[in-house]
Amino acid sequence: MSTLPPPKTEKFPEGSLEKQVYQIVESLSDYIPVTNDRNRLGFNLYKYMKGEGDSPEILVKTSKIKVKGISLEELAVRVKSELEKIKK
């Protein structure tokens, strides 16, 4: 029995909203050590930027992410300030 190769994944274009949001979350990898937690937060923040999700203050608390070295409130403030830069 053989194993199939993994599916091909497409990268986001450089200037896209998805790429910018996920880069913000990846920049916080010191505080959010688990990769799946960063992906979950990135997806939820992307939905927020499209007008479909909750604000970062709520998302950080409800996404069930494990944080290290920072409080959830401080993390929410950092995320919100970075997202404001994208909106401009």
C-alpha positions as CSV (number, residue, x, y, z in Angstrom):
1,M,0.0,0.0,0.0
2,S,1.4,3.4,-0.9
3,T,0.8,6.8,0.5
4,L,-0.6,9.5,-1.8
5,P,1.3,12.9,-2.0
6,P,-0.2,15.7,0.0
7,P,-2.7,18.0,-1.7
8,K,-1.3,21.1,-3.4
9,T,-1.9,24.3,-1.6
10,E,-2.0,27.7,-3.1
11,K,-0.3,30.6,-1.4
12,F,-2.2,33.9,-0.9
13,P,-1.1,36.7,-3.2
14,E,1.3,39.1,-1.5
15,G,-1.0,42.1,-1.2
16,S,-4.1,40.2,-0.3
17,L,-6.1,40.8,2.9
18,E,-5.6,37.1,3.9
19,K,-1.9,37.3,3.7
20,Q,-1.7,40.5,5.7
21,V,-4.0,39.1,8.5
22,Y,-2.1,35.8,8.7
23,Q,1.2,37.7,8.8
24,I,0.0,39.7,11.8
25,V,-0.9,36.5,13.6
26,E,2.4,34.8,12.7
27,S,4.3,37.8,14.1
28,L,2.8,36.9,17.5
29,S,4.2,33.4,17.5
30,D,6.2,34.2,20.6
31,Y,2.9,34.7,22.5
32,I,0.8,32.0,20.6
33,P,3.1,29.0,20.5
34,V,0.6,26.5,18.9
35,T,0.4,26.6,15.1
36,N,-3.2,25.5,15.0
37,D,-4.2,28.3,17.5
38,R,-2.5,30.9,15.2
39,N,-4.4,29.5,12.2
40,R,-7.7,29.5,14.0
41,L,-7.1,33.1,15.2
42,G,-6.0,34.2,11.7
43,F,-9.2,32.7,10.1
44,N,-11.4,34.4,12.7
45,L,-9.6,37.8,12.2
46,Y,-10.0,37.5,8.5
47,K,-13.7,37.0,8.9
48,Y,-13.8,40.1,11.1
49,M,-12.0,42.1,8.5
50,K,-14.6,41.1,6.0
51,G,-17.4,42.2,8.3
52,E,-18.6,38.7,9.3
53,G,-17.0,38.1,12.7
54,D,-16.5,39.4,16.2
55,S,-14.1,42.1,17.2
56,P,-10.5,41.1,18.3
57,E,-11.3,41.7,22.0
58,I,-14.0,39.0,21.8
59,L,-12.1,36.7,19.3
60,V,-9.0,36.4,21.5
61,K,-11.1,35.2,24.4
62,T,-13.5,32.9,22.5
63,S,-11.0,31.3,20.1
64,K,-9.6,29.1,22.9
65,I,-6.0,29.9,22.0
66,K,-3.2,29.2,24.4
67,V,-1.1,32.3,25.1
68,K,2.3,32.5,26.8
69,G,4.0,35.6,28.2
70,I,1.1,38.0,27.6
71,S,-2.4,38.5,28.9
72,L,-5.4,38.0,26.6
73,E,-6.3,41.7,27.0
74,E,-2.8,42.9,25.9
75,L,-2.9,40.5,23.0
76,A,-6.2,41.8,21.9
77,V,-4.9,45.4,22.0
78,R,-1.8,44.4,19.9
79,V,-4.0,42.6,17.3
80,K,-6.5,45.4,17.1
81,S,-3.7,48.0,16.6
82,E,-2.2,46.0,13.8
83,L,-5.5,45.5,12.1
84,E,-6.1,49.2,12.1
85,K,-2.9,49.6,10.1
86,I,-4.4,47.3,7.4
87,K,-7.7,49.3,7.3
88,K,-5.9,52.5,6.4
